[in-house]
Amino acid sequence: MAKKYSTEELQRIWNRVKPKRIEQESLRIDRIEMELKTTYSLLDALKKEMDLMKARLDKIESLERIEEEGVEELVEIPEKEALARINDYVKNHPGCRTSEIIYNLRLDPDLVLRVLKKLEEEGKVRGENTG
């Protein structure tokens, strides 16, 4: 037969057990939260590094393509004009790559990357890693 405890006895038992368990669980939760914050910070840093590498790769690919196909020169136009041309190109060629924009519009890669970053910040284009 099971022992019956009074309300006071149950309260005393609970008070002896409760603080230790809560403290241990609280410490575990704090440790997990710190690990998650660290993980998210690392993931954010990795994403930024991947975006930078993608931009560099696009620049290299476009320059290689230009070299292979013998395009005479790339033009550096005012950023405002480049913004309009690139925005129009992206609208007419959804899913295009940075290297395609550079090659087909014959624009300086640094200019294209600068403009695309600005358009992305304005929410007009969305960059994707196609790796």
N, CA, C and O of each residue as an XYZ file, in Angstrom:
524
protein
N       0.821     -1.182      0.000
C       0.000      0.000      0.000
C       0.877      1.262      0.000
O       1.883      1.318      0.708
N       0.502      2.255     -0.779
C       1.267      3.484     -0.911
C       1.129      4.346      0.332
O       0.061      4.439      0.938
N       2.247      4.974      0.694
C       2.246      5.854      1.854
C       1.539      7.145      1.494
O       1.723      7.682      0.402
N       0.738      7.635      2.407
C       0.030      8.895      2.191
C       0.770     10.000      2.931
O       1.156      9.860      4.091
N       0.954     11.114      2.207
C       1.657     12.255      2.785
C       0.670     13.376      3.029
O      -0.301     13.550      2.293
N       0.939     14.121      4.066
C       0.122     15.294      4.345
C       0.549     16.417      3.410
O       1.606     16.338      2.784
N      -0.249     17.434      3.316
C       0.056     18.583      2.480
C       1.359     19.238      2.924
O       2.170     19.638      2.088
N       1.564     19.349      4.236
C       2.789     19.963      4.742
C       4.017     19.124      4.374
O       5.053     19.674      4.000
N       3.904     17.809      4.478
C       5.029     16.941      4.124
C       5.364     17.059      2.635
O       6.532     17.141      2.256
N       4.352     17.066      1.824
C       4.572     17.220      0.378
C       5.234     18.557      0.062
O       6.123     18.635     -0.785
N       4.791     19.610      0.753
C       5.369     20.940      0.536
C       6.834     20.961      0.945
O       7.657     21.547      0.242
N       7.182     20.328      2.078
C       8.574     20.264      2.527
C       9.432     19.497      1.523
O      10.542     19.922      1.199
N       8.926     18.380      1.038
C       9.666     17.585      0.039
C       9.874     18.409     -1.220
O      10.978     18.460     -1.763
N       8.819     19.049     -1.681
C       8.908     19.866     -2.894
C       9.924     20.993     -2.741
O      10.698     21.266     -3.659
N       9.921     21.641     -1.589
C      10.863     22.739     -1.358
C      12.307     22.258     -1.327
O      13.207     23.005     -1.711
N      12.552     21.035     -0.882
C      13.910     20.491     -0.874
C      14.370     20.140     -2.294
O      15.548     20.295     -2.614
N      13.480     19.684     -3.121
C      13.828     19.217     -4.461
C      13.796     20.353     -5.485
O      14.682     20.441     -6.335
N      12.827     21.188     -5.416
C      12.575     22.226     -6.424
C      13.750     23.166     -6.699
O      14.116     23.300     -7.867
N      14.359     23.817     -5.732
C      15.415     24.782     -6.067
C      16.588     24.174     -6.832
O      17.098     24.794     -7.765
N      17.011     23.004     -6.465
C      18.136     22.377     -7.134
C      17.801     22.068     -8.590
O      18.612     22.334     -9.477
N      16.645     21.522     -8.844
C      16.250     21.172    -10.208
C      16.111     22.415    -11.077
O      16.592     22.439    -12.210
N      15.474     23.416    -10.567
C      15.274     24.633    -11.339
C      16.621     25.266    -11.661
O      16.840     25.712    -12.787
N      17.518     25.309    -10.694
C      18.835     25.890    -10.918
C      19.604     25.112    -11.991
O      20.215     25.710    -12.876
N      19.571     23.788    -11.909
C      20.266     22.970    -12.903
C      19.676     23.179    -14.293
O      20.412     23.344    -15.267
N      18.358     23.172    -14.384
C      17.699     23.367    -15.676
C      17.966     24.763    -16.217
O      18.169     24.945    -17.417
N      17.966     25.742    -15.329
C      18.232     27.116    -15.753
C      19.648     27.235    -16.316
O      19.860     27.901    -17.329
N      20.611     26.593    -15.665
C      21.976     26.609    -16.161
C      22.081     25.918    -17.514
O      22.794     26.390    -18.399
N      21.378     24.806    -17.678
C      21.393     24.103    -18.968
C      20.802     24.978    -20.067
O      21.345     25.052    -21.169
N      19.701     25.631    -19.767
C      19.054     26.501    -20.756
C      19.981     27.661    -21.118
O      20.127     27.996    -22.294
N      20.608     28.277    -20.111
C      21.549     29.376    -20.376
C      22.694     28.912    -21.265
O      23.085     29.616    -22.196
N      23.232     27.728    -20.981
C      24.346     27.193    -21.768
C      23.913     26.935    -23.213
O      24.650     27.238    -24.151
N      22.722     26.378    -23.384
C      22.199     26.112    -24.735
C      21.985     27.423    -25.483
O      22.321     27.524    -26.663
N      21.431     28.424    -24.811
C      21.212     29.725    -25.451
C      22.530     30.352    -25.889
O      22.607     30.935    -26.971
N      23.566     30.241    -25.065
C      24.876     30.784    -25.436
C      25.437     30.042    -26.642
O      26.001     30.661    -27.545
N      25.286     28.729    -26.662
C      25.775     27.949    -27.800
C      25.020     28.323    -29.075
O      25.621     28.407    -30.146
N      23.709     28.548    -28.969
C      22.918     28.957    -30.138
C      23.359     30.325    -30.650
O      23.484     30.521    -31.858
N      23.594     31.267    -29.748
C      24.041     32.597    -30.165
C      25.378     32.506    -30.891
O      25.586     33.147    -31.921
N      26.280     31.699    -30.339
C      27.580     31.514    -30.975
C      27.413     30.890    -32.349
O      28.049     31.318    -33.312
N      26.562     29.883    -32.441
C      26.317     29.202    -33.713
C      25.731     30.168    -34.735
O      26.173     30.190    -35.884
N      24.744     30.966    -34.335
C      24.141     31.925    -35.261
C      25.159     32.968    -35.716
O      25.155     33.371    -36.879
N      26.027     33.405    -34.809
C      27.064     34.366    -35.185
C      28.015     33.766    -36.213
O      28.390     34.416    -37.189
N      28.396     32.517    -35.975
C      29.285     31.840    -36.922
C      28.606     31.650    -38.275
O      29.230     31.844    -39.319
N      27.337     31.273    -38.256
C      26.600     31.093    -39.518
C      26.488     32.406    -40.275
O      26.625     32.433    -41.498
N      26.244     33.482    -39.563
C      26.151     34.794    -40.204
C      27.487     35.179    -40.832
O      27.532     35.682    -41.954
N      28.573     34.939    -40.103
C      29.902     35.241    -40.642
C      30.197     34.381    -41.866
O      30.772     34.864    -42.842
N      29.805     33.109    -41.817
C      30.014     32.226    -42.963
C      29.208     32.685    -44.171
O      29.703     32.646    -45.297
N      27.966     33.120    -43.948
C      27.131     33.592    -45.055
C      27.763     34.825    -45.708
O      27.796     34.939    -46.934
N      28.259     35.735    -44.887
C      28.904     36.935    -45.433
C      30.132     36.556    -46.251
O      30.371     37.108    -47.326
N      30.911     35.605    -45.729
C      32.110     35.172    -46.444
C      31.732     34.482    -47.753
O      32.391     34.685    -48.772
N      30.670     33.667    -47.731
C      30.215     32.995    -48.952
C      29.729     34.011    -49.984
O      30.001     33.863    -51.175
N      29.016     35.034    -49.536
C      28.551     36.073    -50.449
C      29.736     36.805    -51.090
O      29.719     37.108    -52.283
N      30.750     37.080    -50.292
C      31.944     37.736    -50.812
C      32.646     36.843    -51.837
O      33.081     37.317    -52.886
N      32.751     35.557    -51.529
C      33.391     34.615    -52.448
C      32.579     34.494    -53.737
O      33.150     34.397    -54.824
N      31.251     34.499    -53.622
C      30.396     34.416    -54.807
C      30.606     35.632    -55.698
O      30.690     35.509    -56.920
N      30.689     36.800    -55.083
C      30.911     38.022    -55.863
C      32.256     37.962    -56.590
O      32.365     38.346    -57.754
N      33.262     37.480    -55.890
C      34.587     37.358    -56.519
C      34.558     36.348    -57.654
O      35.130     36.583    -58.718
N      33.892     35.229    -57.427
C      33.798     34.190    -58.451
C      33.058     34.707    -59.683
O      33.479     34.464    -60.814
N      31.958     35.419    -59.458
C      31.221     35.997    -60.589
C      32.105     36.947    -61.383
O      32.068     36.964    -62.613
N      32.890     37.727    -60.677
C      33.783     38.677    -61.352
C      34.820     37.922    -62.189
O      35.085     38.281    -63.336
N      35.402     36.876    -61.604
C      36.398     36.074    -62.318
C      35.778     35.388    -63.530
O      36.359     35.395    -64.615
N      34.579     34.784    -63.344
C      33.908     34.095    -64.453
C      33.620     35.044    -65.602
O      33.816     34.703    -66.768
N      33.153     36.238    -65.262
C      32.827     37.186    -66.331
C      34.083     37.640    -67.059
O      34.077     37.797    -68.280
N      35.150     37.847    -66.315
C      36.395     38.260    -66.960
C      36.957     37.145    -67.832
O      37.478     37.410    -68.915
N      36.856     35.899    -67.370
C      37.313     34.764    -68.187
C      36.488     34.650    -69.463
O      37.031     34.423    -70.544
N      35.191     34.807    -69.331
C      34.308     34.723    -70.504
C      34.637     35.827    -71.506
O      34.682     35.595    -72.714
N      34.860     37.001    -70.995
C      35.197     38.133    -71.857
C      36.526     37.875    -72.564
O      36.674     38.137    -73.758
N      37.478     37.360    -71.806
C      38.790     37.056    -72.391
C      38.670     35.977    -73.463
O      39.273     36.104    -74.529
N      37.905     34.921    -73.201
C      37.741     33.814    -74.150
C      37.070     34.275    -75.441
O      37.445     33.849    -76.533
N      36.083     35.139    -75.304
C      35.296     35.531    -76.474
C      35.805     36.817    -77.115
O      35.250     37.288    -78.108
N      36.845     37.371    -76.549
C      37.498     38.511    -77.184
C      36.714     39.801    -77.186
O      36.758     40.536    -78.173
N      36.006     40.102    -76.129
C      35.311     41.381    -76.044
C      36.355     42.477    -75.894
O      37.268     42.377    -75.074
N      36.207     43.517    -76.693
C      37.223     44.557    -76.733
C      37.409     45.239    -75.383
O      38.528     45.288    -74.872
N      36.344     45.763    -74.800
C      36.515     46.469    -73.537
C      35.212     46.525    -72.756
O      34.116     46.396    -73.301
N      35.378     46.719    -71.488
C      34.240     46.901    -70.590
C      34.135     48.388    -70.307
O      35.144     49.083    -70.193
N      32.919     48.864    -70.196
C      32.740     50.293    -69.989
C      32.395     50.608    -68.549
O      31.733     49.839    -67.851
N      32.869     51.763    -68.136
C      32.548     52.294    -66.816
C      31.643     53.487    -67.087
O      32.092     54.513    -67.597
N      30.380     53.350    -66.745
C      29.402     54.422    -66.957
C      29.001     54.969    -65.590
O      29.319     54.361    -64.568
N      28.313     56.101    -65.557
C      27.871     56.633    -64.266
C      26.987     55.601    -63.546
O      26.205     54.878    -64.163
N      27.144     55.566    -62.236
C      26.429     54.571    -61.435
C      24.914     54.663    -61.617
O      24.234     53.638    -61.645
N      24.392     55.853    -61.738
C      22.947     56.027    -61.921
C      22.479     55.356    -63.210
O      21.443     54.691    -63.228
N      23.238     55.530    -64.278
C      22.904     54.898    -65.559
C      23.050     53.369    -65.458
O      22.218     52.619    -65.971
N      24.112     52.930    -64.794
C      24.327     51.486    -64.610
C      23.181     50.878    -63.799
O      22.724     49.771    -64.088
N      22.729     51.600    -62.797
C      21.624     51.125    -61.966
C      20.385     50.873    -62.814
O      19.730     49.839    -62.679
N      20.074     51.807    -63.672
C      18.894     51.657    -64.540
C      19.075     50.488    -65.511
O      18.159     49.683    -65.683
N      20.235     50.387    -66.141
C      20.480     49.300    -67.108
C      20.428     47.927    -66.436
O      19.809     46.992    -66.944
N      21.088     47.830    -65.289
C      21.147     46.541    -64.596
C      19.776     46.150    -64.072
O      19.380     44.989    -64.175
N      19.052     47.102    -63.515
C      17.704     46.822    -63.017
C      16.812     46.334    -64.151
O      16.049     45.383    -63.984
N      16.910     46.986    -65.300
C      16.138     46.589    -66.477
C      16.555     45.185    -66.948
O      15.705     44.360    -67.283
N      17.844     44.929    -66.970
C      18.351     43.616    -67.414
C      17.823     42.497    -66.512
O      17.370     41.457    -66.991
N      17.890     42.729    -65.206
C      17.439     41.710    -64.249
C      15.946     41.451    -64.400
O      15.502     40.306    -64.312
N      15.170     42.506    -64.626
C      13.724     42.329    -64.828
C      13.436     41.482    -66.066
O      12.517     40.662    -66.063
N      14.223     41.683    -67.121
C      14.011     40.948    -68.368
C      14.686     39.584    -68.392
O      14.404     38.772    -69.274
N      15.572     39.320    -67.439
C      16.299     38.044    -67.379
C      16.292     37.506    -65.947
O      17.341     37.426    -65.307
N      15.110     37.136    -65.444
C      15.058     36.652    -64.060
C      15.952     35.423    -63.887
O      16.010     34.547    -64.750
N      16.640     35.386    -62.759
C      17.528     34.267    -62.484
C      18.903     34.402    -63.099
O      19.708     33.473    -63.026
N      19.188     35.554    -63.709
C      20.498     35.738    -64.357
C      21.592     35.800    -63.300
O      21.348     36.103    -62.132
N      22.792     35.504    -63.745
C      23.959     35.548    -62.868
C      24.690     36.880    -63.051
O      24.550     37.556    -64.070
N      25.456     37.224    -62.053
C      26.229     38.465    -62.105
C      27.153     38.479    -63.314
O      27.295     39.496    -63.992
N      27.776     37.342    -63.571
C      28.704     37.269    -64.702
C      27.982     37.519    -66.031
O      28.562     38.102    -66.947
N      26.733     37.087    -66.140
C      25.959     37.344    -67.365
C      25.694     38.842    -67.532
O      25.774     39.379    -68.637
N      25.383     39.496    -66.435
C      25.127     40.947    -66.494
C      26.388     41.669    -66.964
O      26.339     42.522    -67.849
N      27.510     41.312    -66.359
C      28.782     41.947    -66.730
C      29.077     41.715    -68.205
O      29.409     42.649    -68.936
N      28.953     40.476    -68.634
C      29.292     40.130    -70.016
C      28.328     40.763    -71.013
O      28.754     41.411    -71.969
N      27.029     40.574    -70.788
C      26.048     41.033    -71.771
C      25.910     42.552    -71.829
O      25.627     43.104    -72.893
N      26.103     43.228    -70.712
C      26.022     44.690    -70.725
C      27.391     45.335    -70.941
O      27.494     46.552    -71.093
N      28.438     44.510    -70.954
C      29.813     44.976    -71.169
C      30.202     46.054    -70.149
O      30.832     47.056    -70.487
N      29.808     45.815    -68.892
C      30.083     46.787    -67.836
C      31.214     46.306    -66.945
O      31.450     45.106    -66.802
N      31.897     47.253    -66.356
C      32.986     46.974    -65.430
C      32.458     46.131    -64.257
O      31.449     46.487    -63.650
N      33.129     45.022    -63.938
C      32.654     44.130    -62.865
C      32.477     44.811    -61.516
O      31.503     44.541    -60.812
N      33.403     45.691    -61.143
C      33.278     46.375    -59.856
C      32.026     47.250    -59.815
O      31.346     47.330    -58.792
N      31.736     47.897    -60.930
C      30.543     48.728    -61.026
C      29.290     47.858    -60.883
O      28.374     48.210    -60.141
N      29.248     46.736    -61.584
C      28.085     45.842    -61.531
C      27.887     45.328    -60.102
O      26.763     45.322    -59.602
N      28.947     44.904    -59.454
C      28.835     44.393    -58.086
C      28.337     45.466    -57.129
O      27.514     45.188    -56.256
N      28.831     46.692    -57.288
C      28.394     47.813    -56.452
C      26.905     48.086    -56.642
O      26.166     48.268    -55.674
N      26.478     48.111    -57.905
C      25.076     48.411    -58.211
C      24.167     47.282    -57.724
O      23.103     47.542    -57.162
N      24.579     46.036    -57.936
C      23.761     44.913    -57.477
C      23.599     44.924    -55.960
O      22.525     44.619    -55.443
N      24.665     45.274    -55.254
C      24.575     45.355    -53.795
C      23.565     46.417    -53.389
O      22.762     46.209    -52.480
N      23.613     47.560    -54.072
C      22.681     48.642    -53.782
C      21.237     48.210    -54.082
O      20.332     48.463    -53.286
N      21.029     47.555    -55.234
C      19.684     47.086    -55.592
C      19.170     46.036    -54.599
O      17.980     45.991    -54.288
N      20.078     45.203    -54.113
C      19.684     44.181    -53.135
C      19.293     44.839    -51.807
O      18.316     44.437    -51.176
N      20.052     45.843    -51.392
C      19.725     46.569    -50.156
C      18.379     47.268    -50.270
O      17.660     47.400    -49.280
N      18.032     47.721    -51.484
C      16.749     48.385    -51.716
C      15.615     47.379    -51.906
O      14.450     47.763    -52.004
N      15.955     46.095    -51.958
C      14.940     45.051    -52.121
C      14.466     44.877    -53.551
O      13.424     44.264    -53.782
N      15.210     45.403    -54.519
C      14.793     45.318    -55.919
C      15.285     44.048    -56.595
O      14.688     43.588    -57.568
N      16.375     43.481    -56.083
C      16.874     42.203    -56.587
C      17.203     41.337    -55.374
O      17.353     41.827    -54.255
N      17.310     40.043    -55.632
C      17.635     39.110    -54.562
C      18.767     38.220    -55.056
O      18.627     37.493    -56.039
N      19.885     38.295    -54.354
C      21.028     37.460    -54.717
C      20.879     36.065    -54.143
O      20.375     35.892    -53.033
N      21.317     35.072    -54.897
C      21.282     33.692    -54.438
C      22.612     33.047    -54.705
O      23.279     33.339    -55.697
N      22.993     32.154    -53.796
C      24.192     31.334    -54.039
C      23.761     30.173    -54.906
O      22.898     29.386    -54.516
N      24.351     30.061    -56.068
C      23.966     28.991    -56.980
C      24.967     27.853    -56.943
O      24.798     26.840    -57.622
N      26.036     28.031    -56.126
C      27.132     27.101    -55.990
C      26.799     25.707    -56.208
O      27.670     24.843    -56.113
